[in-house]
Amino acid sequence: MTSAHRDRVVPGPGQESVWDYPRPPRVEPVSEEVVIRFGGLEIARTENAVRVLETSHPPAYYLPRDAFRPGSLVPADGRSVCEYKGTASYLTVVSGTARAVGAAWTYPEPEPGFESLAGRIALYPGRMDLCTVDGEVVHAQAGSFYGGWITSRVVGPFKGEPGTLGW
């Protein structure tokens, strides 16, 4: 048994454990209002997000591109590959004079089973001024690689914390 399973937090009423999330990941639509602020401005708002649920990770929220203010997303260098979702392209988030290079990503041609991610944008909540889900402030998943959104709805422990590299 890994230390993560020994230290698993038991979910309370209305909560879910990231250790009950599947691998390969699952994509599910959500009706909660998702709001993103950056550079002192609201840059995105939607009630049409999806979240990706993967074992040991807090959910990553993907918003429709049209939920973002025009001009707030510009192409950035870099690509990464997820064995399940496919090849991601990165975006720089722009708001006024603020720029977060490579802070968002998208899967232009996702792998089968993840088609609902096409045309959607995810981002690192810790690189924004503020992200909320139904008014609750999101906390960022630890580590520079992961883009999970931690709310009171999910319990861990979460991958990305010190000592979790081998999970």
N, C-alpha and C positions, 0 to 999 in steps of 0.2 A: 504494500500500500504506500503510495507516495505521501509526502508530508502534506500536500494540498488536500488530499482526501481526509487525512487525520484532522486537519485544521478547518475543514469545511464548516461554514456557518449554516446553521439550520434556518431555512426561511421562515419568517413569521407570516401572519395573515397579510395577504396582498403582495407578498414578495415571491421571487423566484431565485433559485440558485443557478449560477453559471455552470455548475457541475452537472446540472440536468439538461443543459443545452446539448445539441447533437454534434457529432463529427461524422460526416461532412456537415458544414453549417446549414442552417435553415433560414430562408428569407420569409418574413411575414409583414403584411401591411399593418400600419398603426393609424389610429384616428386622433391621437393626441396632437395638440398644437406644438410644433417645434419652431423655436425662434432663435436666430443667431444675430449677435451684435459684434461688430468689429470696426475699429477706427472711430468709435463713438457713434456709429450709426447702425440701425437695423439693416442687415444685408439680406436676410432671408426669413420667410415665415410660411408655414404650410401646415395643413392637417392631412396631407397626402404623402407622408413619408413611409418608408419600409425600414425594418431593422433586420440586421443579420445577427443570428444567434449561433455562437460557436463555443464548444466546451472550453471552460476556464476564462473566457473573455466577456467583459461587459458588452452589451449590444453596440454595434456601429449603426448609426442612423444615416440613411441615404435619402436625400431630398430631390424632388424633380428640379431640373435645371431652371425651369421658369419660376421657381419659388425665390430665386436669387435676383437682387437688383441688377439691372443691365450694367455691364462693365465691371462687375465685382469679381468675375472669374476670368483669368487669362491663362493660356497654356504655359506650362513650366517644363523644364528639362526633367528627364527621369522617367523610368518605367520600373515596375516590379511585377512579379508573377506570383499569383496564388494558385496552388495546385487545384483548387476547386472553382474559383471564380474566373480565372484567366489572367490576362495582362491588363494592368492598371496604368493609366496615364495620369500625370500630376498636373495640378493647377495652382496658380498663385492667387491668393485672395487679396483684393484691392478695395480700400474704402478711404476716400479722401487721400491723405498722404501716407496712410498706413498700408504696408504690404507684408503679407505672410507667404514667402516663397515656398511652393510645394506643400502648402497646408491642406490642400484638398485633392481628392482623386476620383477617378471615374473608370468604369469598365466599358469602353465603347462597344466591344464585341464579347460579352460574357459567355462563359462556357454553358453548355446545356444544363438546365436546372436553375440557372441564375439569370435568365433572360430579363426578369423584372428589374434588374439593376441597370440595364441599358438606359441611357439618358438621365441617370440619377447621379448625384454628387454626394460624397461623404467628406468629412473633414475632421481634423484633429481639434477637439473642443478646447484643449489646453492652449492652443495658439490663437484662439479668438478672445474677445473681451468677455463675452458671456454667451452661453448656450443654455436654453431652457427646454424642458419637456413638460407641457401642461403647467407652466409657471414655476416648476421646480428647477433650481439651478443645478446644472450638470457639473460633475467633477470628472476630470480627465483620467483615463487609464494611465498608469505609470509607464515610463519608458518612451523612447523617442520613435519607436516603430509602430506602436499600436494606437488605434483610434477609437477605443471604446468609450462609451458615455455611461458614467456611473450615476445612478439616481437611487433614491431610497427603495425603489422597486426591486433592485438586484443585490444579491449578496455573494461573497466570494469564499475563499481568497481568489484574487484575480491574477492572471498571468501579467507579467510586466514588473511586478514588485521585485525587489532584490531577492535573489535566490531562486527565481522561477525560470531561469533560462532553459533548464532541462525538461520542463513540463511538456 
